[in-house]
Amino acid sequence: MNGLRWILLGLLSLHVGNCQSGADRTTKLIAFLTHPPFEDRIMFSCGMFNKYSNAARSLADIGTPAIPKLERALDSIEKLGDKSPFIENSYWLALAYASIQGLAALPRFRRMGSEPKLGITMDNAMALSLSLTSVVSSTRWQGRVFRCHRPDGEPRDALDHLILDWETAELNRTYPPLAVAYQFEIPGSWSEPTESMRGRRAVGPLAEQERVEIETTFHKLSGGDCARTRLIFRKVASPQTIDAYVVDDGSRQSVRDALAVCVTPLSEAPKSR
């Protein structure tokens, strides 16, 4: 009996030690992400991007033990905005939280993304929490985006921009911010969230084609799919565009029809899917 007691005490000590180790690593990784050196604040590089991406992945790998400290940091950002000590690289904190919490993280991200005083976009974190290809909200930055992990661009970039143009036009007539999600129904990395927090799978033969057809399902953030259509994308080689693809003219009306029934307010409380 005494032997069994010592075994149980040893297992308990190991569990407590692992929890403390996870908590310590969480603290260090959050500090690493949210207190970058001066040079990282003034100059962007793909080396810097990869460094913080790897740190966020390590944070996500800690799993459940990382949640309390991540929530404390995200609570601080919600309350204090740009005065929060965790505001720098909060993008990566949100992705780590999405990777651990999944759908349970969505209400927080919708709330944060729709708060004007925060001025942050949660699109990629929401896509990861939903395990969908993309979420596009009208709060997204409309300028050029540097893509270190997929520099050649993908069809999602063209569709995202088309959706954002539609949402921006709608904002002239409505408020609060709008959002919609979609899923490319194909295998490979084109169908994954932009930040999957793991190694990206191969694209496959589609990347070599000048004309790509992709079955696409649109989703409301409030739950469930709401439209499905087959979209055509064409490769472009023009210095006037920042994308490698454009949505074919024949598919643009199908996108608009889907958006008319699928776009919802970003701040609306989500329902179970």
Buried (B, 14 or more C-beta within 10 A) or exposed (E): EEEEEEEEEEEEEEEEEEEEEBBEBBEEBBEBBBEBEEEBEEEEEEEBBEBBBEBBBBBBBBEEBBBEBBBEBBEBBBEBBEEBEBBBBBBBBBBBBBBBBEBEBBEBBBBBBBBEEBEBBBBBBBBBBBEBBBBBBBBBEEEEEEBEEBEEBBBBBBBBBBBBEBBEEBBEEEEBBBBBBBBBEBEBBBBBBBBBBEEBEEBEEBBEEEEBBBEBBBBBBBBEBBBBBEBBBBBBEEEEBBBBBBBBEEBBEBBEEBBEEBBBBBBBEBEEE
